[in-house]
């Protein structure tokens, strides 16, 4: 079907209005942004003048006053930054927008640098004194709402101190920071440049394509196509493999040294700290997912049958199972999503209504517009914005539901103010995945044929495998790499390939044959070298969100108030405390199983749909 067949005129009108982000005359955005940043710079200078070197001397009300001023400053910078970023994203080819975006970054950096002293001095305050200050309550004589209590920033101040036990002396920190440009960062950049330069020749004599394009061929319904793409990717990964292996080894050693100097007890400890995730909850997650590796295997066995194969090979995993791809018009999607949210909760329904009727969303595909979809939280004094690239496909409906989930979370959490509006990374996908799951249920109900249900379920199951199971397998690969580097020294290239293959075989069991060609495919994943330990966060966020949904299924209507409280709490509490609001204990492996049980149910449904469609 051609694009002309899917003409969806209503969506063309769905554009956002960014004026509310600006202070001053919106007809000259650049001047308005410049004026805002100039004001922020002046106030930052005054702030530093007043507080630098004195943070340790502040009393409770004094600390609250400083935090208010700092928050107001961040609001101004946040508005300017949000405006320039969003303005740029809908037309990245406009040099005026590009220049403004760049200028805001250049002007915001000195403001941030100017204010950096505050967090450093705050982290240096002795524990006992900090606890005393954090206990400051609002004094009775102030009823203005801008009282002296620290509620609006307490959690933020507390978490800002969590690195304290791992900080070195100031001169040591300074040397590490300065030298990191030519050490860790340089290695990371070398790796990225090597990967970005990879070219894959898919046919003899043809123009080479990027790695991304070659990998997208793995979705092909033709097995010969997939096998060829995989072989060509392996060939393209070969040159430079030794160099990328050396970079990986070097960064493993660099992290080992860092962790030793900073007193981190294990390779993942600093990442868990950054994620505000306890070691116990991460271990519980990894154990729970590894115990259910049978789920992806079951899907791949079913998929082999659907594709008419005895057994999948690694390059068959992404193959399309149906060519079903129905058109959904904007109006239809809007009604479905609105209805799903309103049915769940009128409060969320009202918020979604505002997104869909006020100029908060930019939906159509336009030349020069940024790819993908996102929700920008912006600042508490304005409202969130959502960007889409609407192509009238069923996938787009789920994306709309997903981004509106972020949107309602941002709008409700925004009431906590600038310090507490955003959740820690591990909870950032809760409302988005929740909203997507509700709408997915509706789409499934509306699907008219078993074939249509099967294609929906396949997409969802493969999404879960990619986000949950694959990331945990990658975490296990990282775990073995870091541990072995620490115990036995530098790893040979063959050994890296072996550990990679092993982590995949452990995941896939007898359901998928991991070919020898696949052994070098670790070598384009930049997360492993640039952000060690990061990958489990995808699984953590996704399963947490599904477990929250499972709580809703158990509790029904009665769950809704707790869920709204969770969203309204934003990032004002720790992940453990936020989980407790909806009756979830993050350190309990049984809780993670609840999210996994949803995946299992989808597998049952997919099997049934495949039978009904006569595909088995
Ligand atoms: Zn998201």
Boltz pocket constraint, residues with backbone or C-beta under 6 A from the ligand:
constraints:
  - pocket:
      binder: B
      contacts: [[A, 402], [A, 406], [A, 428], [A, 429], [A, 432]]
      max_distance: 6.0
